[in-house]
Amino acid sequence: MTDLAFHLAREGHEVEVIASRAVYEGGRKLPKRETANGVLIRRVWAPSLGKGSVLARVADYLCYIFGSFFAAMLARRADRLVVLTNPPMYPLVGPLLTLFRREPYIYVLMDLFPDAFVRAGLLKPKSLIIRILARLTKATFRRARKIISLGTCMSSAVRNYGVPADKIEIVRNWANEDAIRPLAPGDNPLRRELGLGEKFVVMYSGNMGFSHRFEDILQAALDLRGRDDIHFLFVGAGVRRREVEAFRDARKLDSITVMGYFPREKLTYSLPLGDAHFVSLREGFEGLVVPSKTYGIMAAGRPTIYQGNGSGEIARMLRDEGGGVLVAEGDADGLAALIARWADHRDEAREVGRKAREVFEQRYTERISLRRYQQILES
């Protein structure tokens, strides 16, 4: 959304953003108000409890939802209102603002709730709360001027709520084609800083949440513990990060490094750290979540090892267009074998990464997606 806001401001639109003062991983607070690249940003208070537990996240979410709603009520009337699905159920502010202020809203669907709650095992599928949330979600879809989804699988899931196909637009997430580019290991200062040297690095970068699977990649790391030339790098945060750290510590695996997010300005160097990237999506989350980190991996010219159902958005893209390899859920042996083969034959991995960048430049650049967003908003 930062990319979109700055782009619209460059195109001459007046853009205002309501955001949280909290930082993604908790801790410090951001300024209440500032202007960046022509975009007015107003931030509301949240306790910044972080993503370490469900209760902490819920408290942060609720504070933000109420605070941002009242901030929007006091703001200038918008010609277009864009609401996101994060935090969960947040788009409910869309119909409320339409009711009170007659502002048409665009619903940008990043995750499909409450369906994702059920699939994650957080709520029972036929419980009263789920039935209520499903009705609210359906009402939110119905009142939206347009719904933007991340792919065909997600669009199908939305249509299950009775939404007509002509109301849904597909705009895939993206990476900046200029900021993130292929970078040779020897030219990467972060690689030297982390002491990775000539190792073959398998990287996971992003949220470590309920929809992701780590059992097999961790087992692969254990099976390959004798390979001093292979290293596993996990970068990010989320409720499952502790599991990764606990597995590493219990088995004393020096081949696993876990660290927090790099600043946005370091993405140029952070994504090319991996010689290959691991991306996962647990069975049943197809259409509910799209691992959009894949586009940044492709921009960096690195191959994706995707573990998940072959019917998912990213799985189909990699299978049909190239840029990665699919591994079935539960196939830790196959995962370890692939990593070992690429570590021994690095030209093979580099060729898959080259194809990934080629596909990215043709279909998934920031320029392509932002132009499509602008067309939808201006129409």
N, C-alpha and C positions, 0 to 999 in steps of 0.2 A: 504493500500500500504506500510505502514511502516513495517507491519508484513512480507509482501512478500519480500521487499528489504532486510531486515535483514536475512530472511531465505535463499535467494539465495546467499548472501555473505557467510553465514555459510557453504553452500554447495560448496564453492570454486569459485563462479563466481565473476567477477569484475562488480560491480553495481554502476552506477552513477545516481543521482536523480536531476532533475531541479524542484525547488519549488518556492513558493513565500516567501518573507520576512515578509509578513503580517500574523498576528495571526487571527484565525477564527472569533473572535468576535471584531476585531479591536483593536487599541491601540498600544502596543509596537511592535518593529521590531526585527526579528530574525537575527542572524549573516549571512553575505554574503556567507560564506563558512565554512564548518566544515566536519569532518569525524566522523560518529557514527556507532559503531559495524561493522566496515569494509566497510561502504557505504559512498561514497563521495557525499556530498550534496552541490549544488550550488543554491543560492537563488537570485531571481530577485526582483526589487523594485515594490511595488504597494502602492497606497495611503492609504490603510487600512481605508476605510470609513465605513466598517461594513456592517451588513445585515439589517439595519433598514428600508431601502427603496429600491425600484427597481433601481432608478437612481444611488444610491451609489454602489449597487452591480455591475451594468453594468460598471461603471467607474473602479472598482477594476478588473473586469474580463478582460476588454480590455487592461488595462495596463499589466496585467499578460500575456495575450495571446501574445502580441507583444514582451514583454521582454523575455519570455521563448523561443519563436521561434528563436530570434537572439542568445540567449545563446546556444541553441541546434545547430545552424549553426556553432558556433565556437568551439563546443565540439569535442572530439574524435569520430570517426565513431563508431556507435553502431552495434553490430550483431543482436540485437533485440531491437526494440523501442516499449515501452508500452505507449499508450495514453488513457486518461480518458475522460469521457463525462462531467466532471466538471472542469472548467466552461463550460456552455452551448456552443455547437458548437466548442469546443476546438479541437476535433479530426481532424478538417480541417488541422491542422499542420502536421498530418500524411502523407497525399498525397504530401504536399509541401516538406517535408524532404525526402520522397521517390524520388521525382523528382530531387531535388538538390544533394542529398547525397547517393541515392540508398540504403536507410535503410528500411528493411521490418518492418512493424509495426503491432502490435496486438492492436485491438480496444476493450478496456474494457468498457462495457456498464453498467453504473450505473443508468442513467436516459435517456429516449428516447426523444431527441429533434429533430425537433421542435414540435412534437406532444404534448408534455407536455405544451408548450406555449399556444396552442389552447385550451386544456382542462382547463387550469387555467384561460382562458378568457383574456389573455394578448395580443393575436393577433387573428385576424379574420381568420377562416379556409380557405377561398378562396382568401385571400389577396395576392398581388404580393410578399410581403416579405416572406410569408409562402411557396409559390410555389418555390421561389428561394432557401430558406433554405432546403426544402424537396429534391430538386435536388442535392444540395451540400451534404446532408446526404447520399443520395443514392450513389453518387460518392465515398464518404468516405468508405462506406460499401464495395463497389465493389473492391477498391484498397487494402483493408486490407488483410493481410495474414490469420488472424483468427479473429473472433469476439467472445468475451466472454460475455455471458449474465448471469443474476442472477437467471433465472428460465424458466420454460416452457412457461409461459404467455408472458414474454419478448421476448423469441425466436420466438414465433408466430408473434409478432408485427414486429420483424425484417424481417421475411420472407415476410411480406406484401410489403416490399421494393424490392422484387425480389431476395433476397439473398438465395442461395441454402442451404439446411439444413446441408450439410456436412461441411460447412464453419463456422458453429456456434457451440461453445462449452458452455455447462452450468457448471459454477463453482459458487456455492452459497457463499454468504458472510458468515462470521463465527464469533466466539468469542473464546478467549483463554481458553481452558478447565482447565488449571492449575491456571491462574490468577483470573478467575471468577468462584466462587463455591458457593453452598448454604451456607448461614450464618444465624444462629439464630438471631432474633432481639436483644436479650440480649447481644450478642457478638459483636455487631456492634457499634464501637465508633462514627461513623457519626450520627447514630440514636440518641445517647445520646446528641451529640453536637447540633443537631437541635431541641432537646426537644420533640421528637415524642413519647417517652415513650412506652406505651402499645397500642397506637392507631392503628387502621387498616389503613394502608397507601396505597392509590391508586396513583401510580406514572406514570407520562409521562416523558420520557427521550429522548431528541433528537431535531432535527430541527422542528420548528413550522412554516411550510411553506404552500404554496398554495395548496399542495396536501393533506393536513391534515384537519380533521374536529374536531372542539372543541365545537360546539354549544350544543351537547347533554351531553357531560361530564360536562360542566359548569352548565347546567340545572340540572343534577343529583346532583351536589354539592349544588345547591340552594335548591333542594327538601330535601336534607339530612342535612340541616344546623342545625337542632335540635339534630343531633347525635354527641355528643362530642367525641365519640370513633372512628370517621372516619375523616381522613385528606387527602387532595388532594395536591400532590407535583408535580409541573411542573419544570423540569430542562432542560435548553437549550436556544436557541435563534432562531431568524427568523422573517419574516415579520408579523406573526400573534401573536407573543408574546404580543404585546401591547393590542390586543383584550382580551387576557386572563387576563391581569393585569387590564384593564378597567372594565371588568365584575366583578372581585373581588372587586375593589375599589368602584364601584357604588353601590354594594349591601352589602358592609362592611362584606365580608365573611372571618372571621378569620380562617376558615377551609381550605383555599387555600394559599399555599406558592409557589412563583415563584422565581427561582434563575438561575444563569448562569451555564455553564458546569463545572463539576468537572474535575481536571487534570486527564490525562490518568492513572497515577499511583494510583489514588483513585477509579478506577472502581471496584476493589475488594470489596469495601465497599459501593459504590454509588448504583450499581444496586440491591443489596439485601435490600436496604432501603425500597422498596415497598413490601407490602404483596401481591399486585397484580399490574400488569402494564397495562396501557391503550395504545393501538396502533390503529391508524386510517388511512384510505385511502379513500379519497373522490371517489364517484361513477364516473366511467369513466377513472380513472387513472390506472386500472389494466393493467399490461404489460408495462406501461410507467415508473412506479416507484415501487420499492419493499422495504417495511419497514424492512430493515435488522436489525434494533435494536432488533427484536424479538429473534435473536439467542443469544444475550447477556442476554436477559431475561430468556431464557431457560437454559443457562449456570448457572445462579444464582438460578435455581430451583424455579422460580416464575411463577405463571399462567398468561397468557395473556388474556386480554379482548380485542378482535379485533372487530372494527366497520368498516364495509365496505362490498362490494359486495362479495358474497360467491364464485364467480368464480376466485378471485384473488389468487396469489401465496401463501401468508401466510394463507389466509382463508382455502384454500384446504389442506395445510399442517396440520393446527390445527384440522380440521375436520377429516382427514384421519388418522393422527398419534397421536393426542392428545396433551395436554399441554396448552389448552386454550378453551375459549368459544367465539362464534360469536354472535354479536348483530347487528341488522339491523340499517342502517342509519335512523335517525329520531326517534328512539325508546328510548327516554330519560327515560321514565318510566321503561322500561325493564332494562336499564342500572342501574338505581338507585336501582331497586329491587334486581338485582344480587349483587351489592356492599353491600347492607344491609344484604343479606343472608350470604355472605361470612364473613362479619364482625361478624355476630352472630354465624356462624358455621365455624370457622377458619380451622378446620381439613379438611373440604371439599376443601378449597382453597389450603391448603398445599399438599393434595393428587394430585391435578391437577399440582401443581408445581413439585412434585416428578416425575410425568410422563414426564413433559417437560424436565427435566434434563436427564432422561433415553433416550428419543428420540434424544436429542442433542448429547449425547455421541456416539450414534450409527451412526449419519449421518452428523452432522454439526459442528464438531470440527475444530479448526485451522489446526491441523495436516492433516486432510483429504483434506481440500481445498488447502493448500499450496503444498501438494504433487501433486495434479492435475495441479495446475498452473505450477509447475516445469516441469512436463511431457510435457505440451503444448509448453512451451518456448524452451525446449531442443530438441523438435522434429522439 
